[in-house]
Amino acid sequence: MGAIRLEKVEKWFGDVQVIKGVDIEINDGEFVVFVGPSGCGKSTLLRMIAGLEDTSRGIIWLDDRDVTGLPPSGRKLSMVFQSYALYPHMTVGQNMGFGLKTAGVDKAIIDQKVEQVADVLELRSYLDRKPKELSGGQRQRVAIGRAIVREPVGFLFDEPLSNLDAALRVQMRFEIAKLHTTLKTTMVYVTHDQVEAMTLADRIVVLKDGLVMQVGSPAELYKRPDNLFVAQFIGSPKMNIMPCTVDGSLFQLPSARTGHYSGTSSSVAHVGVRAEHVSVVDYGQGECDATVEVVEYLGADTFLLLDSGQLGQLSVRIPGDSSLKPGDIVGLSFDAAHTLFFDDQGFAVS
């Protein structure tokens, strides 16, 4: 069992509060990702769960057991760091089994567990090699294998892919996702990369300045963000956010034509729409007009960055074979069914 629960958890460094009363429940076997900008407290929170940082206030529960004051060795959690932290003089097999060896486990049992994990991670042929003979991705798999052989109740990953190049990051994302499916063990993963969060997580915890901004599945956060921060942090490109005024059911863009949207409130101050929910139409035929500034061709898709005057810069996703070019003036039409509204405090309006 590996259910983790945080109750009103705080972390202070002197007079500076970096974690501000966080409540999170992580179910047994769930893959939860902590995501947010640099300095939001996600790594500190993970280290508190691991026992590597003291908890200033609040309680950390592991399977209904209060582990707040326990050292890392008493929590049965394994952590995988950004750096591989492998012993260069040891072989792959020795690195993977070192934790069990220091715990006094019989050598035959260590060898058996190391070989089993090596098979899962496709490292069997590398067991006699030294870390310097491995690629970055292979070293990270060894670090993960070292965590697995301990048979923890949960895994904690602190930006494990940040030292890898783009191609290896994609491959390792696949391997970590496959590993979770195989082991069915609780995993808590920290990253600043929202693409990693979207592709790996059962649920995402979005953090900002030591506070939880929203918790939900990738689809929930993408389609129904609770606030402007989540709306623009989750998704690539970020959601288009425009100023607006609302009078009853009338959504009005400044210095532009108007469209009718239902279910809005007079407190609405911003309207949001994803790039794929904006259509390019003929000049003068949409809710507003805009000038194409940048064309980003990505094969199947093309992303346009457009200057829409007072509405600011907008992103639009269109098919990859588009003939549009910088300088073209077009109309833009917004899909009312996928348009979101936010009040003057930045919170979503239903």
C-alpha positions as CSV (number, residue, x, y, z in Angstrom):
1,M,0.0,0.0,0.0
2,G,1.3,3.5,-0.8
3,A,-1.5,6.0,-0.2
4,I,0.0,9.4,0.8
5,R,-1.9,12.3,2.4
6,L,-0.7,15.8,3.3
7,E,-2.7,17.8,5.8
8,K,-2.1,21.5,6.1
9,V,1.6,21.0,5.4
10,E,3.8,24.0,5.8
11,K,7.5,24.6,5.3
12,W,9.4,27.6,6.7
13,F,13.1,28.5,6.1
14,G,13.6,31.0,8.9
15,D,11.0,33.8,8.3
16,V,10.3,32.7,4.7
17,Q,7.3,30.4,4.1
18,V,7.8,28.3,1.0
19,I,4.9,25.8,1.4
20,K,1.7,27.4,2.6
21,G,-0.8,25.0,4.1
22,V,-1.0,22.3,1.4
23,D,-3.6,19.5,1.4
24,I,-3.2,16.7,-1.1
25,E,-4.4,13.1,-1.2
26,I,-2.6,10.6,-3.4
27,N,-4.3,7.2,-3.8
28,D,-2.5,3.9,-3.7
29,G,-1.0,3.1,-7.1
30,E,-1.7,6.5,-8.5
31,F,0.8,8.5,-10.7
32,V,0.7,12.1,-9.5
33,V,2.8,14.9,-10.9
34,F,3.7,18.1,-9.1
35,V,4.2,20.8,-11.7
36,G,4.8,24.5,-11.6
37,P,7.4,27.2,-12.4
38,S,10.8,27.4,-10.8
39,G,10.5,28.3,-7.1
40,C,6.9,27.2,-6.7
41,G,7.9,24.6,-4.0
42,K,7.3,21.4,-5.9
43,S,10.8,19.8,-5.1
44,T,10.6,21.0,-1.5
45,L,7.2,19.3,-1.1
46,L,8.6,16.1,-2.6
47,R,11.6,16.2,-0.2
48,M,9.2,16.7,2.7
49,I,7.3,13.5,1.7
50,A,10.6,11.7,1.4
51,G,11.7,12.9,4.8
52,L,14.7,14.8,3.4
53,E,13.2,18.1,4.6
54,D,11.6,18.6,8.0
55,T,7.9,19.6,8.0
56,S,7.4,22.8,9.9
57,R,3.7,22.3,10.4
58,G,1.0,19.9,9.4
59,I,1.0,16.1,9.0
60,I,2.2,13.7,6.4
61,W,0.4,10.3,6.4
62,L,1.5,7.1,4.6
63,D,-1.2,4.5,4.6
64,D,-2.9,6.1,7.6
65,R,0.4,6.1,9.5
66,D,1.8,9.5,10.7
67,V,5.3,9.6,9.2
68,T,5.9,13.3,9.7
69,G,8.7,12.8,12.2
70,L,10.2,9.7,10.7
71,P,13.6,9.7,8.9
72,P,13.7,8.6,5.2
73,S,14.6,5.1,6.1
74,G,11.4,4.7,8.1
75,R,9.0,5.6,5.2
76,K,9.6,2.8,2.7
77,L,9.7,5.3,-0.2
78,S,12.4,5.3,-2.9
79,M,13.6,8.6,-4.5
80,V,15.1,9.1,-7.9
81,F,17.0,12.3,-8.3
82,Q,17.8,14.6,-11.2
83,S,21.5,13.5,-10.9
84,Y,22.0,9.7,-11.3
85,A,24.2,9.6,-8.2
86,L,25.8,6.3,-9.2
87,Y,29.0,5.0,-7.7
88,P,31.5,5.1,-10.5
89,H,33.7,2.3,-9.2
90,M,30.8,-0.1,-9.0
91,T,29.2,-2.1,-11.8
92,V,25.6,-1.6,-12.7
93,G,24.6,-4.7,-10.7
94,Q,26.5,-3.5,-7.7
95,N,24.9,0.0,-7.9
96,M,21.4,-1.5,-8.1
97,G,21.9,-3.8,-5.2
98,F,23.9,-1.5,-2.9
99,G,20.9,-0.4,-0.8
100,L,20.0,-4.0,-0.1
101,K,23.6,-4.9,0.7
102,T,23.9,-2.1,3.3
103,A,20.6,-3.4,4.8
104,G,22.2,-6.8,5.3
105,V,20.2,-8.7,2.8
106,D,21.6,-12.1,1.7
107,K,23.7,-11.9,-1.5
108,A,21.7,-14.6,-3.3
109,I,18.5,-12.6,-2.7
110,I,20.2,-9.4,-3.9
111,D,21.4,-11.0,-7.1
112,Q,17.9,-12.5,-7.7
113,K,16.2,-9.1,-7.2
114,V,18.7,-7.2,-9.3
115,E,18.3,-9.7,-12.2
116,Q,14.5,-9.4,-12.0
117,V,14.6,-5.7,-12.1
118,A,17.3,-5.6,-14.8
119,D,15.0,-7.7,-17.0
120,V,12.1,-5.2,-16.5
121,L,14.4,-2.3,-17.4
122,E,16.2,-4.1,-20.2
123,L,19.6,-3.8,-18.3
124,R,20.5,-7.5,-18.1
125,S,23.4,-7.2,-20.6
126,Y,24.8,-4.1,-18.8
127,L,25.0,-5.6,-15.2
128,D,28.8,-5.9,-15.4
129,R,29.5,-2.5,-16.9
130,K,30.6,0.6,-15.0
131,P,28.4,3.8,-15.2
132,K,30.9,5.6,-17.5
133,E,30.2,3.0,-20.2
134,L,26.5,3.8,-20.3
135,S,24.5,6.5,-22.0
136,G,22.5,9.1,-20.0
137,G,19.3,7.2,-20.5
138,Q,20.9,3.9,-19.4
139,R,22.3,5.6,-16.3
140,Q,18.9,6.9,-15.4
141,R,17.4,3.4,-15.8
142,V,20.1,2.1,-13.4
143,A,19.1,4.8,-10.8
144,I,15.4,3.8,-11.2
145,G,16.4,0.1,-10.9
146,R,18.2,0.8,-7.7
147,A,15.0,2.3,-6.3
148,I,12.9,-0.6,-7.5
149,V,14.9,-3.4,-5.9
150,R,14.1,-2.0,-2.5
151,E,10.4,-2.8,-3.2
152,P,9.1,0.5,-1.8
153,V,5.5,1.4,-1.3
154,G,6.0,4.5,-3.5
155,F,8.5,6.1,-5.8
156,L,9.4,9.8,-5.7
157,F,10.9,11.3,-8.9
158,D,12.6,14.7,-8.7
159,E,12.9,16.0,-12.3
160,P,14.6,12.7,-13.4
161,L,14.7,13.6,-17.1
162,S,16.1,17.1,-17.0
163,N,19.7,16.0,-17.8
164,L,18.7,14.1,-20.9
165,D,18.5,15.4,-24.5
166,A,15.1,15.8,-26.2
167,A,15.0,12.3,-27.8
168,L,16.0,10.5,-24.6
169,R,13.4,12.5,-22.6
170,V,10.7,11.1,-24.9
171,Q,12.0,7.6,-24.6
172,M,12.4,7.7,-20.8
173,R,8.8,9.2,-20.5
174,F,7.6,6.1,-22.3
175,E,9.7,3.8,-20.1
176,I,8.5,5.4,-16.8
177,A,4.9,5.2,-17.9
178,K,5.3,1.5,-18.9
179,L,7.0,0.9,-15.5
180,H,4.1,2.4,-13.7
181,T,1.7,0.1,-15.6
182,T,3.9,-2.9,-14.8
183,L,4.5,-2.2,-11.1
184,K,1.2,-0.6,-10.2
185,T,3.0,1.3,-7.4
186,T,2.3,4.9,-6.2
187,M,4.5,7.4,-8.0
188,V,5.0,11.1,-7.3
189,Y,6.8,12.9,-10.0
190,V,8.2,16.5,-10.0
191,T,8.7,18.5,-13.2
192,H,8.6,22.0,-14.5
193,D,7.7,20.6,-17.9
194,Q,3.9,20.6,-18.4
195,V,4.3,18.2,-21.4
196,E,5.8,15.6,-19.0
197,A,3.0,16.2,-16.6
198,M,0.3,15.9,-19.3
199,T,1.7,12.6,-20.7
200,L,2.5,10.8,-17.5
201,A,0.0,11.7,-14.8
202,D,-3.2,10.2,-13.6
203,R,-3.6,13.5,-11.8
204,I,-1.6,16.7,-11.8
205,V,-1.0,19.1,-8.9
206,V,-0.3,22.6,-10.2
207,L,1.7,24.7,-7.7
208,K,2.5,28.4,-7.6
209,D,4.3,30.2,-4.8
210,G,3.8,27.3,-2.3
211,L,0.1,27.0,-2.9
212,V,-2.0,24.4,-4.8
213,M,-3.7,26.1,-7.7
214,Q,-5.6,23.1,-8.9
215,V,-5.6,19.3,-8.8
216,G,-7.1,17.2,-11.5
217,S,-6.6,14.9,-14.5
218,P,-4.7,16.2,-17.4
219,A,-8.0,16.5,-19.4
220,E,-9.7,18.4,-16.5
221,L,-6.9,20.9,-16.2
222,Y,-6.7,21.4,-19.9
223,K,-10.4,21.7,-20.6
224,R,-11.6,23.2,-17.3
225,P,-8.9,25.3,-15.6
226,D,-10.0,26.9,-12.3
227,N,-8.0,30.1,-12.8
228,L,-5.9,32.0,-15.3
229,F,-2.6,30.7,-14.0
230,V,-3.6,27.0,-14.7
231,A,-5.2,28.0,-18.0
232,Q,-1.9,29.5,-19.3
233,F,0.5,27.1,-17.6
234,I,-1.1,23.8,-18.8
235,G,-1.2,23.3,-22.6
236,S,1.3,24.1,-25.4
237,P,0.8,26.7,-26.7
238,K,-0.8,28.4,-23.7
239,M,-4.4,29.3,-23.7
240,N,-5.2,32.6,-25.4
241,I,-6.5,35.1,-22.8
242,M,-8.3,38.3,-23.9
243,P,-9.9,41.2,-22.1
244,C,-13.7,41.4,-22.4
245,T,-16.8,43.0,-21.1
246,V,-20.0,41.1,-20.6
247,D,-23.6,42.5,-20.4
248,G,-26.0,39.6,-19.9
249,S,-25.2,37.1,-22.6
250,L,-23.3,39.5,-24.8
251,F,-19.5,38.9,-25.0
252,Q,-17.9,42.0,-26.5
253,L,-14.3,42.3,-27.7
254,P,-12.9,45.8,-27.5
255,S,-12.8,47.6,-30.9
256,A,-14.1,44.5,-32.6
257,R,-17.4,42.9,-33.7
258,T,-19.5,41.1,-31.1
259,G,-20.5,37.5,-30.7
260,H,-23.2,36.0,-28.4
261,Y,-22.2,33.5,-25.7
262,S,-24.5,32.1,-23.0
263,G,-23.9,31.2,-19.4
264,T,-21.7,34.2,-18.6
265,S,-21.8,36.7,-15.7
266,S,-21.4,40.5,-15.4
267,S,-18.2,39.9,-13.4
268,V,-16.4,38.4,-16.4
269,A,-13.2,40.3,-17.2
270,H,-11.3,37.8,-19.4
271,V,-12.2,35.3,-22.1
272,G,-10.0,32.3,-22.8
273,V,-9.8,30.0,-25.8
274,R,-7.3,27.3,-26.9
275,A,-5.4,27.6,-30.2
276,E,-7.3,24.7,-31.7
277,H,-10.7,26.4,-31.0
278,V,-9.9,29.5,-33.0
279,S,-10.7,29.3,-36.8
280,V,-9.1,31.4,-39.5
281,V,-11.8,32.9,-41.7
282,D,-11.9,35.7,-44.3
283,Y,-11.1,39.2,-43.3
284,G,-14.1,40.9,-41.8
285,Q,-16.0,37.7,-41.2
286,G,-15.0,36.7,-37.7
287,E,-15.2,38.1,-34.2
288,C,-12.0,40.1,-34.8
289,D,-9.3,40.6,-37.4
290,A,-5.6,39.9,-37.0
291,T,-2.3,40.0,-38.8
292,V,-0.1,36.9,-39.1
293,E,3.3,37.6,-37.5
294,V,4.9,34.1,-37.2
295,V,4.2,30.8,-38.9
296,E,5.5,27.7,-37.1
297,Y,5.3,24.7,-39.4
298,L,5.3,21.4,-37.4
299,G,4.4,18.9,-40.1
300,A,0.8,17.8,-39.4
301,D,0.0,21.1,-37.7
302,T,1.0,24.7,-38.2
303,F,0.8,27.3,-35.4
304,L,0.2,30.9,-36.2
305,L,1.1,33.8,-33.9
306,L,-1.1,36.8,-34.8
307,D,-1.3,40.4,-33.7
308,S,-5.0,41.2,-33.0
309,G,-4.5,44.7,-31.8
310,Q,-6.1,45.4,-28.4
311,L,-6.7,41.7,-27.9
312,G,-3.0,41.1,-27.9
313,Q,-1.0,38.2,-29.5
314,L,-3.1,35.1,-30.2
315,S,-2.1,31.5,-31.1
316,V,-4.0,29.5,-33.6
317,R,-3.6,25.9,-34.6
318,I,-4.4,25.0,-38.2
319,P,-3.6,22.1,-40.6
320,G,0.1,21.8,-41.6
321,D,-0.5,22.5,-45.3
322,S,-1.7,26.0,-44.9
323,S,-0.4,28.7,-47.3
324,L,-0.7,31.6,-44.8
325,K,2.4,33.7,-44.4
326,P,3.6,36.6,-42.2
327,G,1.8,39.8,-43.1
328,D,-1.5,38.2,-44.1
329,I,-4.6,39.8,-42.6
330,V,-7.3,37.3,-41.6
331,G,-10.5,37.1,-39.6
332,L,-10.7,34.9,-36.4
333,S,-13.7,33.1,-35.2
334,F,-14.0,31.6,-31.7
335,D,-15.7,28.3,-30.9
336,A,-18.4,29.3,-28.4
337,A,-18.7,25.7,-27.0
338,H,-15.0,25.8,-25.9
339,T,-14.8,29.4,-24.8
340,L,-14.0,30.0,-21.1
341,F,-14.6,33.1,-18.9
342,F,-12.7,34.4,-15.9
343,D,-13.5,37.1,-13.4
344,D,-11.4,40.1,-12.5
345,Q,-9.7,38.0,-9.8
346,G,-8.6,35.4,-12.4
347,F,-11.0,32.7,-11.3
348,A,-13.1,30.7,-13.8
349,V,-16.7,31.7,-14.2
350,S,-19.2,28.9,-14.8
